[in-house]
Amino acid sequence: MNDDLDDDLALDPEFANRFERDDRRPPCKLYLISPPSIEAGFAETLAAALDAGPVAAFQLRLKGIDEHRITELARPLQAVCASREVAFIVNDSIGLAKRLDADGVHLGQDDGDPREARQVLGPQAQIGVTCHDSRHLAMEAGEAGADYVAFGAFYPTETKETKHQAELSLLGWWSTLFELPCVAIGGITPDNAAPLIAAGADFLAVSGAVWNDPDGPAAAVGKFAKLQGMG
């Protein structure tokens, strides 16, 4: 680990182009994040979305609700994911992920250490870490045993407040030098996703663009599935 890595030093946008693309890297896939609130019948909506195209994971991200209520809401969604072999990931809480026996947990920078998550959740858990626009944080997460790192926001988003703007070159740099998968997040839609895929994103984390699509969530997933490089 280079602790002296300076994130303020700009990456060369052409950095990744100097290297041969690793054809062994799987096609980019969707990583769905739940809407901020879940209504009755959402399990059916989720099932239809997962059936509409390749989705690798579903993250349950509910704020301002006690864990008992989240647990009640999670059970049918977890069953939908399990029946389709889609990873069910809990946002923020290692304890809740353990309680639900979830497939993994996604940690923000203030939500705990990947090492702690591994100790609590076991060797098979999928542990992701938000790394904003920082190469330093991403390498730290990798050294701590994360299974993926998440970069963003790449585009303006209303899903959550963002203080960090990530550049496409970050995806190219990471995917060229490291085998650990990277997730692109922030304002991603079927119309602006192509550059992220081309740059080297392994997963596209999407919320509003799917759940708020005027044609419905299943149609939105289908639109992503048609993009070159998605599979």
C-alpha positions in Angstrom: 0.0 0.0 0.0 1.3 3.4 -0.9 0.3 5.5 2.0 1.7 8.6 0.3 -0.6 8.3 -2.7 -1.9 11.8 -3.4 -5.5 11.8 -4.6 -5.0 15.4 -5.6 -2.7 14.4 -8.4 -4.9 14.0 -11.5 -4.9 10.7 -13.3 -4.0 10.7 -17.0 -7.3 10.1 -18.8 -5.4 7.9 -21.3 -3.7 5.8 -18.6 -5.8 2.6 -19.2 -5.4 2.9 -23.0 -1.7 2.1 -22.6 -2.6 -1.4 -21.4 -4.3 -4.3 -23.1 -7.9 -4.9 -21.8 -8.3 -8.0 -19.6 -10.7 -10.1 -21.6 -11.2 -12.4 -18.5 -13.1 -9.7 -16.7 -16.8 -10.6 -16.8 -19.3 -8.3 -18.5 -20.6 -5.3 -16.5 -23.8 -6.1 -14.5 -26.4 -4.1 -12.6 -26.2 -3.6 -8.9 -29.7 -2.5 -7.9 -30.2 -0.3 -4.8 -33.6 -0.2 -3.2 -35.8 2.9 -3.4 -35.7 5.0 -0.2 -39.0 3.6 1.0 -40.7 0.3 0.2 -44.4 0.0 -0.3 -46.7 -3.0 -0.1 -46.2 -5.2 -3.2 -42.6 -4.2 -3.8 -41.5 -7.8 -3.7 -43.5 -8.3 -7.0 -41.9 -5.2 -8.5 -38.5 -6.4 -7.5 -39.1 -9.9 -9.0 -40.2 -8.4 -12.3 -37.1 -6.2 -12.4 -34.7 -9.0 -11.6 -36.3 -11.1 -14.3 -35.9 -8.4 -17.0 -32.1 -8.6 -17.3 -28.8 -9.6 -15.7 -28.7 -8.3 -12.1 -25.8 -9.2 -9.8 -27.0 -7.8 -6.5 -29.7 -5.9 -4.7 -28.9 -3.6 -1.8 -31.4 -2.9 0.8 -30.9 0.8 1.7 -33.6 2.1 4.1 -32.9 5.1 6.3 -34.7 6.3 9.4 -36.4 3.0 10.1 -35.7 0.8 13.1 -34.0 -2.6 12.4 -37.1 -4.6 13.5 -39.2 -3.0 10.8 -36.4 -3.3 8.2 -36.1 -7.0 9.1 -39.9 -7.4 8.4 -39.5 -5.6 5.0 -36.4 -7.5 4.1 -37.6 -11.1 4.4 -39.8 -11.2 1.2 -37.2 -9.3 -0.8 -34.5 -11.6 0.4 -36.6 -14.6 -0.8 -37.0 -13.0 -4.2 -33.3 -12.5 -4.5 -32.4 -16.0 -3.3 -34.7 -17.6 -5.8 -32.9 -15.8 -8.6 -29.4 -16.2 -7.3 -29.1 -12.4 -6.8 -26.9 -11.3 -3.9 -28.9 -9.7 -1.1 -26.7 -6.9 0.4 -27.5 -4.8 3.5 -26.4 -1.1 3.5 -24.4 0.3 6.4 -25.1 -2.2 9.2 -22.9 -5.2 9.9 -25.3 -6.2 12.7 -28.4 -6.1 10.5 -26.6 -8.1 7.8 -25.8 -10.8 10.5 -29.4 -10.7 11.8 -30.8 -11.3 8.3 -28.1 -13.7 7.3 -27.6 -11.5 4.2 -25.2 -12.3 1.5 -23.2 -9.3 2.4 -22.9 -5.7 3.6 -22.0 -2.4 2.0 -20.0 -0.1 4.2 -19.7 3.7 4.0 -16.5 5.2 5.3 -18.1 5.7 8.8 -19.9 2.3 8.9 -17.2 0.0 10.2 -14.1 -1.8 9.0 -14.2 -4.6 6.4 -12.1 -6.7 8.8 -14.8 -6.5 11.4 -17.4 -7.3 8.9 -15.5 -10.4 7.8 -15.1 -11.6 11.3 -18.8 -11.2 12.0 -20.2 -12.3 8.7 -17.8 -15.0 7.7 -15.6 -15.8 4.8 -18.4 -16.1 2.2 -19.9 -12.7 2.8 -19.7 -10.0 0.1 -18.2 -6.9 1.6 -18.2 -3.6 -0.3 -16.8 -0.3 0.6 -17.7 3.2 -0.5 -14.5 4.9 -1.7 -15.9 8.1 -3.3 -13.3 9.5 -5.7 -10.3 8.2 -3.7 -7.6 5.8 -4.9 -6.1 5.8 -1.4 -9.4 4.7 0.2 -9.9 2.0 -2.5 -6.5 0.5 -1.9 -7.1 0.6 1.8 -10.4 -1.2 1.4 -8.7 -3.8 -0.8 -6.0 -4.4 1.8 -8.7 -4.7 4.5 -10.3 -7.6 2.6 -13.2 -5.9 0.7 -14.8 -7.9 -2.1 -15.5 -4.7 -4.1 -15.0 -1.0 -4.0 -17.5 1.6 -5.1 -16.6 4.9 -6.8 -18.8 7.9 -7.3 -20.7 10.0 -7.8 -20.1 10.1 -11.5 -23.2 12.1 -12.4 -25.6 14.4 -10.5 -28.0 12.4 -8.3 -31.0 13.1 -6.1 -30.8 9.7 -4.3 -28.4 10.9 -1.7 -26.3 14.0 -1.0 -22.9 13.8 -2.7 -19.8 15.6 -1.9 -17.4 13.8 -4.2 -17.2 13.8 -8.0 -15.4 10.8 -9.6 -13.8 10.9 -13.0 -14.0 8.1 -15.6 -10.2 7.8 -15.5 -10.5 6.4 -12.0 -12.4 3.4 -13.3 -9.8 2.8 -16.0 -6.9 3.1 -13.5 -8.5 0.7 -11.0 -9.6 -2.0 -13.5 -6.2 -1.9 -15.2 -4.1 -2.3 -12.0 -6.4 -4.4 -9.7 -8.5 -7.5 -10.0 -10.9 -6.5 -7.3 -14.2 -5.5 -8.9 -15.3 -1.8 -8.9 -18.8 -0.4 -8.8 -19.8 2.9 -10.4 -22.5 4.9 -8.6 -24.3 8.2 -8.9 -26.9 9.4 -11.3 -26.4 6.5 -13.7 -29.1 6.0 -16.4 -29.3 3.9 -19.6 -28.5 7.1 -21.5 -25.2 7.9 -19.7 -24.0 4.4 -18.6 -22.0 3.5 -21.8 -18.8 5.6 -20.9 -18.7 3.9 -17.4 -18.9 0.5 -18.9 -16.2 1.3 -21.5 -14.0 2.8 -18.8 -14.0 -0.4 -16.8 -16.8 -0.5 -14.3 -17.6 -4.1 -13.3 -21.0 -3.1 -11.8 -23.4 -0.1 -12.2 -25.2 0.8 -9.0 -28.6 2.1 -9.9 -31.6 3.2 -8.0 -33.8 6.0 -9.2 -33.2 5.3 -12.9 -34.8 1.9 -12.4 -37.6 2.5 -9.8 -38.7 5.9 -11.3 -38.6 4.9 -15.0 -41.8 6.0 -16.6 -42.0 2.6 -18.4 -41.6 0.7 -15.1 -38.6 -0.9 -13.4 -38.6 -4.0 -15.5 -38.4 -1.9 -18.7 -35.5 0.1 -17.1 -33.5 -3.1 -16.4 -34.2 -4.2 -20.0 -32.8 -0.9 -21.3 -29.6 -1.4 -19.3 -29.3 -5.0 -20.5 -29.3 -3.8 -24.2 -26.2 -1.7 -23.6 -23.0 -3.0 -25.2 -20.8 -4.5 -22.5 -23.6 -5.5 -20.2 -24.3 -9.1 -19.6 
